[in-house]
Amino acid sequence: MTLEEDPQLVVATLIHGVVNDMLYQSTFNQPHFPELVELAVVGTGLGVLRSNLVLVKKVAGFWDSTHWHMAPPPFLNVQSLAYANALAAWSRDEAAPDWMNDLNSEVKRPMKRSLKYLFKTGDSFFNPQQGQHRLSSPDDQWWKLMQHSSASTQVIAIRHIKTDQELTQDQQSALMEKLQSAERATTLHAISATERLASRQDNEISDSLSDQIRNLVDHRDDEIRAKAMCALTTIKRIDGSTIDAAASMIEEDTRHVVFAGVHALTTVDQVPEYILPSFDRSFIKALKACDYEFVGLFTKGYTRWHDDPKQHLEQLLENSPEFLPIAMEALDEKSQQVVNIG
């Protein structure tokens, strides 16, 4: 590409490279994450060109927002660009910066709303006026910050809480409060934190906490439902009601909801007979969609629940012989993994 062909994109790319190099030179943590570089571009005041560019028409869905560090999006979307620009202006105490007029309307409108919100509430964990690195807070301070009036500070605190001992009653009560929050981000991160704390060594969480997460598998928000189901699977709190909810999930159309349901079901040694037809239908749906990842997940269940999984699949796919080789290959791979692990 030449400067004449798309001057804005070329200049924005050069700016991106310079800022990326600056992050490396400053030994910044994780400078290879494209989204972090984009945030830095905006933060340094060089983001106007980037904010006016649509790099991709459709981005992959990163459904588990609590695990951003494991799978960060490759680019900032419009809403994220708008908020990043608002944060950059707010941090410089610019209520109506002149450069905002250079943004296209798609970014400018949500930026103005976000900037107004920031000046009204100050709801941001990032505060350049404090002059200190707030992420270096001691462990006990994070538990206190969970009660902060700022929603963003609460989320950051929830992400950082930890303990090397059994959870105290006060700590469990604090987690319960956040699991019951009406704020989507707070609930999601509370599920993640409870899962993480319960998974450390032999930490036990109360039945009330696991019951609350179990209630969330029926939440109206798909990400919360899936996150709750995966958490219950990780902490080994799958019971009869959870199995029924998982069976309902696997027949839906939202991919991460289906994944959460299949993942949960295939970790138990036995499921009720009435669930097997639903499992079979969803398996065939994955075969028809050529979703080989899901095909492999489903065969894990067949290996676990059937004495002769090959015979079951032969009978199941009797009228769809074109899918049988795919199913058998996935079954053989899953069986081989079990043998190797054993």
C-alpha positions in Angstrom: 0.0 0.0 0.0 1.2 3.5 -0.8 0.5 6.8 0.8 -1.4 7.9 -2.2 -3.8 4.9 -2.1 -4.9 5.4 1.5 -3.0 8.2 3.3 -5.0 7.9 6.6 -4.4 4.2 7.0 -0.7 4.5 6.1 -0.2 7.3 8.7 -2.3 5.4 11.3 -0.2 2.3 10.7 3.0 4.3 11.2 1.7 5.8 14.4 0.7 2.3 15.6 4.2 1.0 15.0 5.9 4.0 16.7 3.7 3.6 19.8 4.2 -0.2 19.9 8.0 0.4 19.8 7.6 2.9 22.6 5.8 0.3 24.7 8.6 -2.2 24.1 11.3 0.4 24.9 9.5 1.2 28.2 9.3 -2.5 29.1 5.5 -2.2 29.2 3.7 -5.4 30.2 2.2 -7.3 27.2 3.1 -4.8 24.5 2.3 -7.4 21.9 -1.5 -7.2 22.6 -2.9 -5.3 19.6 -5.8 -3.9 21.7 -3.4 -2.5 24.3 -1.3 -0.8 21.6 -4.5 0.8 20.3 -5.4 2.0 23.7 -1.9 3.5 24.0 -2.3 5.2 20.6 -5.4 6.9 21.9 -3.9 7.7 25.3 -0.9 9.4 23.8 -3.2 11.8 21.8 -2.5 10.2 18.5 -5.7 8.2 18.1 -7.9 10.5 15.9 -6.8 8.9 12.6 -7.3 5.4 14.0 -10.7 6.2 15.5 -11.9 7.1 12.0 -10.9 3.8 10.5 -13.0 0.7 10.3 -10.4 -2.0 10.1 -12.8 -5.0 10.1 -16.5 -5.2 9.3 -17.1 -8.1 11.7 -14.9 -9.2 14.6 -14.9 -12.5 16.3 -17.1 -12.8 19.4 -15.0 -12.9 22.6 -17.8 -14.0 24.8 -16.0 -14.5 28.1 -15.0 -11.0 28.9 -13.6 -12.0 32.3 -10.8 -13.9 30.5 -9.7 -10.9 28.4 -6.0 -11.6 29.2 -6.3 -15.0 27.6 -8.0 -14.0 24.4 -8.0 -10.2 23.8 -9.8 -8.9 20.8 -7.4 -7.9 18.0 -8.9 -4.4 17.5 -10.9 -1.9 19.5 -14.5 -1.8 18.3 -16.4 1.5 17.9 -17.7 1.6 21.4 -14.3 0.8 22.9 -12.7 3.5 20.7 -15.3 6.0 21.8 -14.7 5.2 25.5 -10.9 5.3 25.1 -11.1 8.7 23.5 -13.4 9.9 26.3 -11.0 8.6 28.9 -8.1 10.3 27.2 -10.0 13.6 27.2 -11.2 13.2 30.8 -7.7 12.4 32.1 -6.6 15.8 30.6 -9.6 17.6 32.1 -10.9 18.4 28.6 -14.7 18.5 28.8 -15.1 19.5 25.1 -11.8 19.0 23.3 -11.4 20.6 19.9 -10.0 17.4 18.4 -13.4 15.7 19.1 -14.8 17.5 16.1 -12.3 15.6 13.9 -13.9 12.2 14.8 -16.6 10.7 12.7 -20.1 10.8 14.1 -20.1 7.0 14.8 -17.4 7.5 17.3 -18.1 11.1 18.4 -21.6 10.5 19.6 -20.8 7.7 22.1 -17.6 9.5 23.1 -19.6 12.6 24.1 -21.9 10.5 26.3 -19.0 8.7 27.9 -17.1 11.9 28.5 -20.2 13.5 30.2 -20.6 10.4 32.3 -16.9 10.5 33.4 -17.1 14.1 34.4 -20.3 13.6 36.3 -19.3 10.4 38.2 -15.6 10.0 38.0 -16.3 6.3 37.6 -12.9 5.0 36.5 -10.3 3.0 38.2 -7.8 4.9 36.1 -7.0 8.2 37.8 -4.0 10.1 36.5 -4.2 12.6 39.3 -3.4 10.1 42.0 0.3 9.8 41.0 0.6 6.2 42.1 0.3 2.7 40.6 -3.0 1.6 42.1 -2.6 -2.0 40.9 0.1 -2.4 43.6 -2.5 -2.4 46.4 -2.0 -5.0 49.2 -4.2 -8.1 49.1 -6.5 -7.0 51.9 -7.2 -3.7 50.2 -8.8 -5.3 47.2 -11.5 -6.8 49.4 -12.3 -3.4 50.8 -12.3 -1.8 47.3 -15.1 -4.3 46.3 -17.4 -1.9 48.2 -16.2 1.2 46.4 -18.9 3.5 45.0 -17.2 3.3 41.5 -18.5 0.4 39.5 -15.2 0.2 37.5 -13.2 0.1 40.8 -15.4 -2.7 42.0 -14.7 -4.8 38.9 -10.9 -4.2 39.1 -11.0 -5.2 42.8 -13.0 -8.3 42.1 -10.4 -9.3 39.5 -7.6 -9.0 42.0 -9.0 -10.4 45.2 -7.2 -13.5 46.5 -6.4 -15.3 49.7 -4.1 -18.1 50.7 -6.5 -19.2 53.4 -10.1 -20.4 53.6 -12.5 -17.6 52.7 -13.9 -15.9 55.8 -17.6 -15.3 56.3 -17.2 -11.7 55.5 -15.4 -12.5 52.2 -18.0 -15.0 51.2 -20.7 -12.4 52.0 -18.9 -9.9 49.9 -18.8 -12.3 46.9 -22.5 -13.2 47.4 -23.4 -9.5 47.2 -21.5 -9.1 43.9 -23.0 -12.3 42.5 -26.4 -10.8 43.1 -25.5 -7.4 41.5 -27.7 -5.9 38.8 -24.6 -4.8 37.0 -23.7 -7.3 34.3 -19.9 -6.8 34.5 -19.9 -7.1 38.3 -21.9 -10.3 38.2 -19.6 -11.8 35.5 -16.4 -11.0 37.4 -17.9 -12.2 40.7 -18.6 -15.6 39.0 -15.0 -15.7 37.7 -13.5 -14.7 41.1 -15.6 -17.3 43.0 -14.5 -20.0 40.5 -10.9 -18.9 40.8 -10.9 -18.8 44.6 -12.7 -22.2 44.9 -10.2 -23.8 42.5 -7.1 -22.8 44.6 -5.8 -25.8 46.5 -8.6 -27.1 48.7 -10.5 -24.0 49.2 -14.2 -24.7 49.9 -16.9 -22.2 49.1 -20.2 -22.2 50.9 -23.3 -23.9 49.5 -25.0 -20.5 49.4 -22.4 -19.2 47.0 -22.6 -22.3 44.7 -26.4 -22.1 44.9 -26.3 -18.5 43.8 -24.1 -19.4 40.8 -26.5 -22.2 40.0 -29.3 -19.7 40.0 -27.4 -17.7 37.3 -27.5 -20.5 34.8 -31.1 -19.4 34.1 -30.1 -15.7 33.8 -31.5 -13.8 30.8 -27.9 -12.8 29.7 -26.3 -15.5 27.6 -22.7 -14.7 28.8 -23.7 -14.9 32.5 -25.5 -18.2 31.9 -22.6 -19.7 30.1 -20.1 -18.3 32.6 -22.1 -19.7 35.5 -22.3 -23.1 34.0 -18.6 -23.3 33.3 -17.8 -22.2 36.8 -20.0 -24.9 38.3 -18.2 -27.4 36.1 -14.8 -26.2 37.3 -15.6 -26.3 41.0 -17.4 -29.7 40.6 -20.8 -28.5 41.7 -22.9 -30.0 38.9 -26.2 -31.4 40.3 -29.5 -32.7 38.9 -30.9 -29.2 38.2 -27.7 -28.1 36.6 -27.7 -31.1 34.3 -31.2 -30.2 33.2 -30.2 -26.7 32.5 -27.1 -27.9 30.6 -29.4 -30.2 28.5 -31.5 -27.2 27.6 -28.4 -25.1 26.7 -27.1 -27.6 24.1 -30.1 -27.3 21.9 -29.8 -23.5 21.6 -28.2 -21.5 18.8 -25.7 -19.3 20.7 -22.4 -21.1 20.4 -20.9 -20.3 23.8 -24.1 -21.3 25.5 -24.0 -24.7 23.7 -20.3 -25.1 24.6 -21.1 -24.4 28.3 -23.8 -27.0 28.3 -21.8 -29.7 26.5 -18.7 -29.0 28.7 -20.8 -29.5 31.8 -22.6 -32.6 30.7 -19.4 -34.4 29.6 -17.7 -34.1 33.0 -20.3 -36.2 34.8 -20.1 -40.0 34.7 -23.8 -40.5 34.1 -26.8 -38.5 32.8 -30.5 -39.3 33.0 -31.9 -41.3 30.0 -34.3 -38.5 29.1 -31.3 -36.2 28.3 -29.6 -38.5 25.8 -32.0 -37.8 22.9 -31.3 -34.1 23.3 -27.6 -34.8 23.3 -27.9 -36.9 20.2 -29.8 -34.2 18.3 -27.3 -31.6 19.2 -24.5 -33.8 18.1 -26.0 -34.4 14.7 -26.5 -30.6 14.4 -22.8 -30.1 15.0 -22.0 -32.8 12.4 -24.2 -31.0 9.8 -22.6 -27.7 10.6 -19.1 -29.3 10.2 -18.2 -28.0 13.6 -15.4 -30.4 14.3 -14.5 -28.8 17.6 -18.0 -29.4 19.0 -18.1 -32.9 17.4 -15.1 -33.8 19.5 -16.7 -32.4 22.6 -19.8 -34.4 22.1 -17.8 -37.7 21.6 -16.3 -37.2 25.0 -19.8 -37.8 26.4 -20.4 -40.9 24.4 -17.0 -42.3 25.5 -18.0 -41.7 29.1 -21.6 -42.8 29.1 -21.7 -45.8 26.7 -20.1 -49.2 27.1 -19.9 -49.4 23.3 -19.9 -45.8 21.9 -19.2 -47.0 18.4 -22.3 -49.1 18.3 -24.3 -46.2 19.6 -23.1 -43.9 16.9 -23.6 -46.5 14.2 -27.2 -46.8 15.2 -27.6 -43.0 15.6 -26.2 -42.3 12.2 -27.8 -45.2 10.4 -29.8 -42.8 8.2 -26.9 -40.4 7.8 -24.0 -42.6 6.7 -22.1 -39.6 5.3 -21.5 -38.3 8.9 -20.4 -41.7 10.3 -16.7 -41.5 9.3 -16.4 -38.0 10.9 -18.0 -39.2 14.1 -15.8 -42.3 14.2 -12.7 -40.4 13.7 -13.6 -38.0 16.5 -14.5 -40.9 18.7 -11.1 -42.6 18.0 -9.2 -39.4 18.8 -11.1 -39.0 22.1 -10.6 -42.6 23.0 -6.9 -42.3 22.3 -6.7 -39.2 24.5 -8.3 -41.1 27.4 -5.8 -44.0 26.9 -2.9 -41.6 26.9 -4.0 -39.8 30.0 -4.6 -43.1 31.8 
